[in-house]
Amino acid sequence: NRLVEFKAMSRIPQYLKLVGVLAGLLVFCCTDLASSQPPAGFVDASTFGGGFNSEDATNALQSAINSGSNVWVPNMGTDWIVNPIFLTQSNQTIRFDEGVVVVAKPGGFLGSHDVLFSNTTRENVRLEGYGATFRMQQQDYLTRAYLPNEFRAAIGSYAPNGFEIVGVTIENAGGDGIYLGNTSGDASRNILVQDVVIDNSFTNSNTLCL
């Protein structure tokens, strides 16, 4: 009886160890979730436009940009699949978390000048994302469903003053990786492209029309 009683009691520490491990995992998960917060002065894009949608995140990202605040795009563990995104606000930074992949929506971008990130006139805009990737569907654009052209850039800007692109990787653009032009008639000023990798663009990696 004593032997049986001892064995039964010996299970208690093992049980407590299991509880301790589960509690530790819970604390780790909660801590990890708590750390996934936007940097000071930024809003979380995944909370806008009805929230992040893994099938089409256009509304969340565009709504966050339209807010006029600095925008943080968090790593959701899956791609940000989007239709063309328009940079509608001046004096704005959009920061992409490490590991974020922004993907042009398959079957989208049917317009001959559809651009993944387009800035027509806004000034002092910064796209930054060390470890983030912008990826288009270049092979789709070569099919009969699309009008053949070379204008589906990953990033296109006609802003006359203040546009920065830092740290991102651009893949499979349907036109230029980056197109920088100016419709004002004056020379563009304060343009920065730094630590950017451009791979497999349909036309040029960079086109500068200054």
C-alpha positions in Angstrom: 0.0 0.0 0.0 2.8 2.4 0.8 4.4 1.7 -2.6 1.2 2.4 -4.4 0.7 5.5 -2.3 4.2 6.7 -3.1 3.7 6.3 -6.9 0.5 8.2 -6.8 2.1 11.1 -4.9 5.0 11.0 -7.3 2.7 12.0 -10.1 2.0 15.4 -8.5 5.3 17.0 -9.3 5.1 15.9 -12.9 1.6 17.4 -13.2 2.9 20.6 -11.6 5.7 20.7 -14.1 3.2 20.4 -17.0 1.2 23.2 -15.6 4.3 25.3 -15.3 5.3 24.6 -18.9 1.8 25.6 -20.1 1.8 28.7 -18.0 5.2 29.7 -19.4 3.9 29.2 -23.0 0.9 31.4 -22.2 3.1 34.1 -20.8 5.3 33.9 -23.8 2.4 34.1 -26.3 0.9 37.1 -24.4 4.2 38.8 -24.3 4.7 38.3 -28.0 1.2 39.6 -28.8 1.8 42.6 -26.5 5.0 43.4 -28.4 3.3 43.5 -31.8 2.2 47.1 -31.3 2.8 50.0 -33.7 5.8 52.2 -33.0 5.1 55.5 -31.3 3.5 58.0 -33.7 2.2 55.3 -36.0 -1.2 53.7 -36.6 -1.7 49.9 -37.2 -2.9 49.4 -40.8 -4.4 46.0 -39.9 -7.1 47.7 -37.8 -8.4 50.0 -40.5 -11.1 49.4 -43.2 -12.8 46.7 -41.3 -9.6 45.0 -40.3 -7.0 42.9 -42.2 -8.4 40.5 -44.7 -6.0 37.8 -45.9 -7.8 37.5 -49.2 -7.8 41.2 -50.0 -6.1 43.7 -47.7 -6.6 46.7 -50.0 -9.2 48.4 -47.8 -7.2 48.1 -44.6 -4.0 49.5 -46.1 -5.6 52.2 -48.2 -7.8 53.4 -45.3 -4.8 53.6 -43.0 -3.0 55.7 -45.6 -6.0 57.9 -46.2 -6.1 58.7 -42.4 -3.1 61.0 -42.9 -1.2 59.4 -39.9 2.1 57.6 -40.2 1.3 54.0 -41.0 2.8 50.8 -39.6 2.1 47.6 -41.7 2.6 44.7 -39.4 3.7 41.1 -40.2 0.4 39.2 -40.1 2.0 35.8 -40.9 0.5 35.9 -44.4 0.8 38.2 -47.4 -0.9 41.6 -47.7 -2.7 40.9 -51.0 -3.8 44.2 -52.6 -5.1 46.0 -55.6 -3.4 49.3 -56.6 -2.5 51.4 -53.6 -2.6 55.2 -53.8 -0.4 57.5 -51.7 -2.9 60.2 -51.0 -1.3 62.1 -48.1 1.7 64.4 -47.9 4.1 64.3 -45.0 3.6 60.6 -44.2 5.8 57.6 -43.5 4.6 54.1 -44.2 6.7 51.6 -42.4 6.5 47.9 -43.3 7.5 45.4 -40.6 10.2 42.9 -41.2 8.9 39.9 -43.1 5.9 41.7 -44.6 5.1 40.7 -48.2 2.8 43.0 -50.1 1.5 41.1 -53.2 -0.3 42.5 -56.2 -3.6 40.7 -56.3 -3.7 37.9 -58.9 -6.2 38.7 -61.6 -6.0 42.4 -60.7 -4.1 45.3 -62.2 -6.0 45.0 -65.5 -5.5 48.7 -66.1 -2.6 49.4 -68.4 -1.1 51.9 -65.9 -2.0 50.2 -62.6 0.9 50.6 -60.2 1.3 48.7 -56.9 2.2 52.0 -55.0 1.3 55.2 -56.8 2.1 58.7 -55.8 0.9 61.4 -58.1 1.4 64.7 -56.4 2.0 64.2 -52.7 5.2 65.4 -51.1 7.5 64.3 -48.3 6.3 60.6 -48.5 8.5 57.8 -47.2 8.2 54.1 -47.8 10.5 52.1 -45.5 10.7 48.4 -44.8 14.0 46.6 -44.1 13.2 42.9 -44.7 9.9 43.7 -46.5 9.0 42.7 -50.0 6.8 44.2 -52.7 5.9 41.5 -55.3 3.9 41.7 -58.5 2.4 39.1 -60.9 4.6 39.7 -63.9 3.7 36.4 -65.6 0.0 37.3 -65.4 0.5 40.5 -67.2 2.0 38.7 -70.2 -1.3 36.7 -70.8 -4.1 37.7 -73.2 -6.2 38.9 -70.3 -3.9 42.0 -70.1 -3.2 44.8 -72.6 0.6 44.5 -73.3 2.5 47.5 -72.0 5.5 48.4 -69.8 3.8 50.7 -67.3 2.8 48.5 -64.4 5.5 49.6 -62.1 5.9 48.4 -58.5 6.3 52.0 -57.3 5.5 55.1 -59.4 5.8 58.7 -58.3 5.3 62.0 -60.0 5.8 64.0 -56.9 8.0 67.1 -57.4 9.5 67.2 -53.9 10.3 64.7 -51.2 9.9 61.0 -51.9 11.9 58.3 -50.2 12.1 54.5 -50.7 14.2 52.7 -48.1 15.1 49.1 -47.4 12.5 47.2 -49.4 12.9 44.4 -52.0 10.9 44.6 -55.2 10.2 41.5 -57.2 8.5 40.7 -60.6 7.3 44.2 -61.4 5.1 44.4 -64.5 7.0 47.5 -65.7 9.8 49.4 -63.9 10.7 48.4 -60.4 10.6 52.1 -59.5 9.5 54.9 -61.8 10.2 58.5 -60.7 8.9 61.3 -62.9 7.6 64.8 -62.5 4.6 66.5 -64.1 5.2 70.0 -62.6 7.8 71.0 -65.2 10.4 71.6 -62.5 13.2 69.3 -61.5 12.3 66.8 -58.8 14.0 67.4 -55.5 14.8 65.5 -52.3 14.5 62.0 -53.8 16.0 59.1 -52.0 16.3 55.4 -53.0 18.4 53.6 -50.4 19.2 49.9 -49.6 16.6 48.8 -52.2 16.8 45.5 -54.0 15.0 45.2 -57.4 14.7 41.8 -59.0 13.2 40.7 -62.3 11.5 43.9 -63.4 9.8 43.7 -66.8 11.5 46.8 -68.1 14.0 48.8 -66.0 14.9 48.5 -62.4 14.7 52.3 -62.1 13.5 54.9 -64.5 14.3 58.5 -63.5 12.6 61.3 -65.5 13.8 64.3 -63.6 
